[in-house]
């Protein structure tokens, strides 16, 4: 097999593992595999799902990374938490693994943006960020989804960096960003008021650190917020 064929084969294997990953997430979400229940063996899952063992193994590794399952030495893999079934209906079929990977990418990119914003913001940036934060607060008061307002707040932080490539990057990736935000905000509205307030408190910590010109604090607050959003996708309702 030549190099292009090998790369194509590897991409196909990765794609198939994403589909198997999503199928297992669905089985956990709809209760076929209950919390604390032992998953079938790799061989059994491979037969059940019509995939090879390496593909199933890769999907299971991703599920461990996303903290949906946990391995117990000598015993197998067990379900750790059950996500809300709507997490699958809110993303395009076969793309759930990519949504999770994109959160990982965002965590680094947006943390750097927050750090730069803390260093470089100007009075007009502060006015814009405060307005976007207040708009999001009003959405929470009305129990609205607030996806557009959430996006606008993050856009305002990117603009405050003074670096046009941060705003360009958000434009390039806006469809991917919007999917992740829509899912996490939709799930948030199904949870308690205290949970929703905790998410907004994360935004408040980012904004506060930026205005204090606390670069390290802004970086840490934004990275924690994005990674928390990623984790919230799979938290049960």
C-alpha positions as CSV (number, residue, x, y, z in Angstrom):
1,X,0.0,0.0,0.0
2,X,1.5,3.4,-1.0
3,X,1.5,6.4,1.2
4,X,-1.6,8.1,-0.1
5,X,-3.6,4.9,0.1
6,X,-2.3,4.4,3.7
7,X,-3.4,7.9,4.7
8,X,-6.8,7.4,3.1
9,X,-7.2,4.1,4.9
10,X,-6.3,5.6,8.3
11,X,-8.8,8.4,7.7
12,X,-11.5,5.9,6.9
13,X,-10.7,3.9,10.0
14,X,-10.9,7.1,12.1
15,X,-14.2,8.1,10.6
16,X,-15.7,4.6,11.2
17,X,-14.5,4.8,14.8
18,X,-16.3,8.1,15.2
19,X,-19.5,6.4,14.0
20,X,-19.1,3.5,16.4
21,X,-18.3,6.0,19.2
22,X,-21.6,7.8,18.5
23,X,-23.5,4.5,18.4
24,X,-22.2,3.6,21.9
25,X,-23.0,7.1,23.2
26,X,-26.5,6.5,21.9
27,X,-26.8,3.2,23.7
28,X,-25.7,4.8,26.9
29,X,-28.0,7.8,26.5
30,X,-31.1,5.6,25.8
31,X,-30.4,3.3,28.8
32,X,-29.4,0.2,27.0
33,X,-26.1,0.4,28.9
34,X,-26.9,1.7,32.4
35,X,-24.7,3.7,34.6
36,X,-22.2,1.4,36.5
37,X,-23.0,-1.4,34.1
38,X,-20.2,-3.3,32.5
39,X,-20.0,-2.9,28.7
40,X,-19.9,-6.0,26.5
41,X,-16.4,-7.1,25.5
42,X,-14.6,-5.7,22.5
43,X,-15.3,-8.8,20.5
44,X,-19.0,-8.7,21.4
45,X,-19.3,-5.0,20.6
46,X,-17.5,-5.5,17.3
47,X,-20.0,-8.2,16.3
48,X,-22.9,-6.2,17.6
49,X,-21.9,-3.0,15.7
50,X,-20.5,-4.5,12.6
51,X,-16.9,-3.2,13.1
52,X,-13.4,-4.5,13.6
53,X,-11.9,-4.8,17.1
54,X,-9.3,-2.0,16.4
55,X,-12.2,0.4,15.4
56,X,-14.2,-0.5,18.5
57,X,-11.0,-0.2,20.6
58,X,-10.4,3.4,19.3
59,X,-14.0,4.3,20.0
60,X,-13.8,3.0,23.5
61,X,-10.6,5.0,24.1
62,X,-12.4,8.1,23.0
63,X,-15.3,7.3,25.4
64,X,-12.8,7.0,28.3
65,X,-11.2,10.4,27.3
66,X,-14.7,11.9,27.4
67,X,-15.3,10.3,30.8
68,X,-18.4,8.4,29.6
69,X,-16.8,5.1,30.6
70,X,-14.1,4.0,32.9
71,X,-11.8,0.9,32.8
72,X,-11.4,-1.4,35.8
73,X,-8.3,-3.5,35.7
74,X,-9.1,-7.1,35.0
75,X,-12.8,-6.4,34.8
76,X,-13.5,-4.4,31.7
77,X,-15.1,-1.0,30.9
78,X,-18.1,0.4,32.9
79,X,-20.5,3.2,32.2
80,X,-19.5,6.2,34.2
81,X,-22.3,8.7,33.3
82,X,-25.4,8.9,31.1
83,X,-25.8,11.9,28.9
84,X,-29.1,13.4,27.9
85,X,-30.4,11.7,24.7
86,X,-30.9,15.1,23.1
87,X,-27.1,15.5,22.7
88,X,-27.4,13.2,19.7
89,X,-30.3,15.1,18.1
90,X,-28.6,18.5,18.3
91,X,-25.5,17.6,16.2
92,X,-25.2,16.2,12.6
93,X,-25.1,12.4,12.4
94,X,-21.5,11.1,12.8
95,X,-20.0,14.4,14.0
96,X,-20.3,14.1,17.8
97,X,-16.7,13.1,18.2
98,X,-15.6,16.1,16.0
99,X,-17.7,18.4,18.2
100,X,-15.8,17.2,21.2
101,X,-12.5,17.6,19.5
102,X,-13.4,21.1,18.5
103,X,-13.9,22.0,22.1
104,X,-10.3,20.9,22.8
105,X,-9.1,23.1,19.9
106,X,-11.2,26.1,21.2
107,X,-9.9,25.7,24.7
108,X,-6.4,26.6,23.6
109,X,-7.4,29.3,21.0
110,X,-9.8,31.1,23.2
111,X,-7.6,31.0,26.3
112,X,-4.9,32.8,24.2
113,X,-7.5,35.3,23.0
114,X,-8.6,36.1,26.6
115,X,-5.0,36.5,27.6
116,X,-4.4,39.0,24.8
117,X,-7.6,40.8,25.5
118,X,-6.5,41.3,29.1
119,X,-3.3,42.9,27.8
120,X,-4.7,45.0,25.0
121,X,-8.3,46.0,25.6
122,X,-9.3,49.6,25.0
123,X,-12.3,51.6,26.4
124,X,-14.5,50.7,23.4
125,X,-13.7,47.0,24.0
126,X,-14.8,47.2,27.6
127,X,-18.1,48.9,26.6
128,X,-18.7,46.2,24.0
129,X,-17.9,43.3,26.3
130,X,-20.0,44.7,29.1
131,X,-23.0,45.1,26.7
132,X,-22.6,41.5,25.5
133,X,-22.4,40.2,29.0
134,X,-25.5,42.1,30.0
135,X,-27.4,40.9,27.0
136,X,-26.5,37.3,27.9
137,X,-27.6,38.0,31.5
138,X,-31.0,39.2,30.3
139,X,-31.4,36.0,28.3
140,X,-30.9,34.0,31.4
141,X,-33.5,36.1,33.2
142,X,-36.0,35.3,30.5
143,X,-34.9,31.6,30.3
144,X,-33.9,32.1,26.7
145,X,-31.3,29.9,25.0
146,X,-29.0,32.9,24.4
147,X,-26.7,31.1,21.8
148,X,-26.3,34.3,19.7
149,X,-25.6,36.4,22.8
150,X,-23.0,33.8,24.0
151,X,-21.3,33.9,20.6
152,X,-21.3,37.7,20.7
153,X,-19.6,37.8,24.0
154,X,-16.8,35.5,22.9
155,X,-16.6,37.5,19.6
156,X,-16.2,40.7,21.7
157,X,-13.3,39.1,23.6
158,X,-11.6,38.1,20.3
159,X,-12.0,41.7,19.0
160,X,-10.4,43.0,22.2
161,X,-7.2,41.1,21.5
162,X,-6.3,43.8,18.9
163,X,-5.2,40.9,16.6
164,X,-7.4,40.4,13.6
165,X,-6.5,36.8,13.2
166,X,-8.5,35.9,16.3
167,X,-11.6,37.5,14.9
168,X,-10.9,35.8,11.5
169,X,-10.5,32.4,13.1
170,X,-13.9,32.8,14.8
171,X,-15.5,33.7,11.5
172,X,-13.9,30.7,9.8
173,X,-15.0,28.3,12.6
174,X,-18.3,29.9,13.5
175,X,-20.5,27.0,12.2
176,X,-18.5,24.6,14.4
177,X,-18.6,27.0,17.4
178,X,-22.3,27.5,17.1
179,X,-23.1,23.8,17.1
180,X,-21.2,23.2,20.4
181,X,-22.6,26.3,22.1
182,X,-26.2,25.4,21.0
183,X,-25.9,21.9,22.4
184,X,-24.4,23.0,25.8
185,X,-26.8,25.9,26.2
186,X,-29.8,23.8,25.3
187,X,-28.8,21.2,27.9
188,X,-28.1,23.9,30.5
189,X,-31.7,25.1,30.2
190,X,-32.9,21.7,31.2
191,X,-30.9,21.8,34.4
192,X,-31.3,23.7,37.7
193,X,-31.2,27.5,38.0
194,X,-28.0,27.1,40.1
195,X,-26.3,25.2,37.2
196,X,-27.2,27.9,34.7
197,X,-26.0,30.6,37.1
198,X,-22.7,28.7,37.5
199,X,-22.2,28.9,33.7
200,X,-22.7,32.6,33.7
201,X,-20.4,32.9,36.7
202,X,-17.7,31.4,34.5
203,X,-18.3,34.2,32.0
204,X,-18.1,36.7,34.8
205,X,-14.8,35.3,35.9
206,X,-13.4,35.7,32.4
207,X,-14.7,39.3,32.0
208,X,-13.4,40.3,35.5
209,X,-9.9,39.0,34.8
210,X,-9.8,40.7,31.4
211,X,-10.8,44.1,32.9
212,X,-8.3,43.6,35.7
213,X,-5.6,43.0,33.0
214,X,-4.9,39.7,34.7
215,X,-3.5,37.9,31.7
216,X,-2.9,34.5,33.5
217,X,-6.2,34.7,35.2
218,X,-8.1,35.4,31.9
219,X,-6.3,32.6,30.2
220,X,-7.1,30.1,33.0
221,X,-10.7,31.3,33.3
222,X,-11.4,31.0,29.6
223,X,-9.7,27.6,29.3
224,X,-11.7,26.2,32.2
225,X,-14.9,27.6,30.8
226,X,-14.5,26.0,27.4
227,X,-13.4,22.6,28.8
228,X,-16.3,22.8,31.3
229,X,-18.7,23.4,28.4
230,X,-17.2,20.3,26.7
231,X,-17.8,18.2,29.8
232,X,-21.3,19.5,30.2
233,X,-22.3,17.9,26.9
234,X,-22.2,14.5,28.6
235,X,-23.4,15.3,32.0
236,X,-26.8,13.7,32.8
237,X,-29.9,15.7,33.3
